[in-house]
Amino acid sequence: MIDAKEVAGALYGLWRLVRWDDKALSFFNATEQGFWRSFMAAAFVAPLQALYQLSVYLTMDAPPPGWRVATIESLEYVILWVLYPLAMFYVVKLLNRKTEFFGYMVAYNWFQLGVGYVAMPLVILSQFELLPTSVSGFFDSLIFVAYVTYAAFIARAGLKITTGSGIGIVVIDILLTLLVGQTTLRMLT
């Protein structure tokens, strides 16, 4: 079980990452146990994700049955949290960075918590059309650029690779997310 000290360290590390501090990764528990515990971030973000999914289906003209949505979206959430670390397990081997795997993945998982709590409220407001379209579009673009930039920074610092390779890692992340999202969409329509 994760304790408050480890969560506090991860949140402080996340704050240091936001400030572009390469040493921020030293505040995360970069061990195998820390890796497994970092998936608590998924539990912390899950309520916002559920609210977002609810907002999507409530604004549809003819939404699929609720049980179907809940089942498929829950599976998608779990798959997205598991698929990327699994893919990275093999990517770090190809990059000869196996020893950096846990440190990178722990920071990446906690970064997802930050993304969830910053981006999801804006996305939910947009989905319910509580933000003007132009403001919503601006925030969507800003969130995407910030995500790519920070995720590449975390990959570069965590895996000790070049910025270009870090961007390549982010492309893998985005492509996997799009693949799973499209599969989910087909299952629901």
Sequence and secondary structure as in RCSB ss.txt:
>XXXX:A:sequence
MIDAKEVAGALYGLWRLVRWDDKALSFFNATEQGFWRSFMAAAFVAPLQALYQLSVYLTMDAPPPGWRVATIESL
EYVILWVLYPLAMFYVVKLLNRKTEFFGYMVAYNWFQLGVGYVAMPLVILSQFELLPTSVSGFFDSLIFVAYVTY
AAFIARAGLKITTGSGIGIVVIDILLTLLVGQTTLRMLT
>XXXX:A:secstr
   HHHHHHHHHHHHHHHTT GGGGGGS  SHHHHHHTTHHHHHHHHHHHHHHHHHHHTSSS   HHHHHHHHHH
HHHHHHHHHHHHHHHHHHHTT GGGHHHHHHHHHHHHHHHHHHHHHHHHHHHTT S HHHHHHHHHHHHHHHHHH
HHHHHHHHHT  HHHHHHHHHHHHHHHHHHHHHHHHHH 
